[in-house]
Amino acid sequence: MGRKILFITTDQMRFDAIGANGGKVAATPAIDALASGGINYTRAHNQNVVCMPARSTMVTGQYVSTHGVWMNGVPLPVDAPSVARYLHDEGGYRTALIGKAHFEPYMDFKQQFYETQMSRKGEHGRIRLRAYGARHLDRFLIH
């Protein structure tokens, strides 16, 4: 395993919202410290302004037109490549996803994913990773 990698994303935030990039509205000392000791992209452009397509692009390295997640609720194909799978297989990394990923499908007409089965079963609440993670999230994030 090579360098330690920490990939942090936020939702709908301009690059200058943090102090390290000139932001003056909010104090962001933790992110500022990370930015000063790592790579801080100040001229990057996102492939999509919507959560799931943007995150799917970051995970796969593919354009929206290639991976097919064109809006929230469209699941990433099971055979899609991922940076986490590559780091695991080729570099021996252990990878994990922590926080809100927002990869939940709601355009799942075949009821393949647990979240879309929950309402039919009368269940609610948090995603149950034991039923869901091994089949869906494991392909790109949990090792």
N, C-alpha and C positions, 0 to 999 in steps of 0.2 A: 504494500500500500504506500502511495506517495504522500503528497501534501494533504493536509486536512482541508475539506471543502465545506463551507457553510453557505448555503444559497437561501437568501431571505427575500421574500416578496411581500408587497403590500397591495392593497386595492385602491385604485382611483386616487393616486397621489402624485402630484407634480414632483419633478426631480428636486426643485428648490423648496420643498416643504420641510426638509430637514436642515438643521443648522449648518452642517458640513458643506451644504451646497448653497448657502446664502439665505436660508429661511429665517425669518425673524418672528413669525407668529407663535410658534410653539418651541419649547425647549426640548431637544432630542439628544441628550448627552450619551445615551447608550448606543444609538445608531451612529452618532457622530464619531464615537470611539472606534466602532467597527469600520466605518468608512475611512478613517485616517490610517488604519492598519491593513486595509485590504484593497480590493478593486472596487472603484466607485464609478459606475457608468453615468456620465452626464450628457451624452449625446446618443443614447440608445432610443430606438423607436419600437414600440410594441406592435405585434402583428394584428392585434384585435383589441378593441376596448372592452370587450365582454370577458368575464372571468374564465369560464371553461375553455373557450378557444385560445385565449392568451396563455393559460397554464399548460394546455396540451401542446402548444408550440414550444414552450420552454422545456417541457419534459422530453419531447420527441426530437426537437430540432427541425421540425418540418413546418411548412406553410400550412395554413388552415385548409387550403384547397387540396393538400396532400393527405393530412391526417383525418379530415372529414368532420371535425367538431366545429361546426359553423355557428352554433349558438349554444347558450346554456341548456343543459338537459340532453344534449346529444352525446352518448357515451363514446369514449375513445375506443377504437377497435382493439380487440384483445391482442392482435398480432402487431400492434404499433411498436416501433422501437422506443427505447428510453435511455436517457443518460444514466439513470440509476442502474439499469440492467447492464449497460456497458461497463460502468465503473466496477460493478460487482464481478462480472465475468472476466473482464480483461485486466482489471487492476487489483482485484482482491479486496475491494472496499466493502464495508458494511454500510448500507444506506437505510435511512428512515425518513418518514414524513411526519412532521409534528405541526399541529395547528389546523386551521381551516383550509382544506384543499379545494373544496367545492367541485369534486368530480362526480357528484351524484347525477345519475341519468333520470330524466323524467319523460324522455321520448322513447321509452322502453316498452314498446307495444307487445313484445313477446314475454314480458315479465321475467327477464333473465337476471335482474339485479334485485337484491333484497329490499332496497328502499322503495322500489315500485310495487313490491308485494306487500309491504307493511299495511297500506290502507285496506287492501282486500282482506287481510288477516285481522284487521281491527287493532293493529299495534301502532304505537307512536313513541316518540322519544328519540334518543340518540341512535346513531348508526351502530349496529352490532358487528364489530370487526371480525369476530370469530366466524360469523356466517358469510361475511362480505369480503374481508381483506384477503383471504387466501386465494380467492378466485379473481378478484378485480384489481385491488391495489398492489398485490404482490408482484404483478408483472412489471411494475416500474418503480416501486418505492420501498417495500418492506423486505429486508433481508437480515 
